[in-house]
């Protein structure tokens, strides 16, 4: 029997970690089992529920369908990496303010998807939010709160962009273009 483990370097939530993992290990398992980051949930393990959503290089991915080796050397953000110390990310705060959760199991994946939906400018209508978030399933049925939270975060982001544009400043951070 041959050793099928490989070294994988992950840049997770601003820190660099090297894990030795089997070539078949998913990013989800590397994060949860290898790095102890259990905020990302293992739901269906088939890419159907969205509970495992994380960001790789700023794009949302289903970590149960992504091999850890595919994220080698890439920037990964999990739910644990969104807040700035004690200050919640605006989408996390919007979920709290709008009761965007019930049991909380799907909440990390919902929030990670919602951050991208807001960043992509897709939180401008109920229909757009529903379509953009359709890959994230809530078994409790907290969809009304989730919709309100994403729309609220989207409106706040749009107002922030407008204020920056009116002040003559860039609407995007430097280097984002």
JOCORVEN-V328290 format. One record per residue. D_LAST is the distance of its C-alpha to the last C-alpha in Angstrom with 2 decimals. Layout:
d_last
D_LAST
D_LAST
//
This chain:
d_last
48.85
45.69
43.09
39.92
37.86
34.79
32.71
29.28
26.79
24.70
22.14
23.08
22.08
21.23
24.46
25.35
28.41
30.31
32.47
35.06
35.14
36.74
34.69
35.21
33.93
31.23
28.28
30.03
33.20
31.56
29.87
33.04
35.78
34.28
32.24
34.06
31.05
33.03
30.78
29.41
32.33
34.19
35.19
36.22
35.03
34.38
30.89
32.43
32.07
28.59
30.16
28.57
24.91
22.54
18.87
18.17
14.73
13.68
15.56
19.04
21.91
25.66
26.81
30.34
29.31
26.99
28.82
28.22
28.11
25.09
23.17
24.49
22.07
19.33
18.02
20.16
20.36
23.64
25.07
26.47
23.09
21.66
23.82
23.46
27.09
29.25
26.48
25.56
22.11
22.05
22.61
25.50
26.95
26.71
28.64
31.29
31.53
31.92
34.13
31.62
33.82
37.46
38.51
35.05
35.02
32.12
30.24
27.99
26.78
26.53
24.41
22.04
21.63
21.40
18.47
16.46
18.09
17.05
13.39
13.44
15.19
18.41
20.65
21.63
25.02
27.70
27.71
24.01
24.33
27.51
26.08
22.95
25.20
28.07
27.81
28.69
32.43
34.34
37.99
39.07
37.68
35.50
33.26
33.92
32.71
29.68
28.79
29.36
27.25
24.18
24.62
25.17
22.04
20.07
21.83
21.20
17.44
17.52
19.81
17.59
14.65
17.34
18.80
15.65
15.18
18.95
18.97
16.65
14.02
10.34
10.23
7.48
8.24
7.41
5.54
3.77
0.00
//
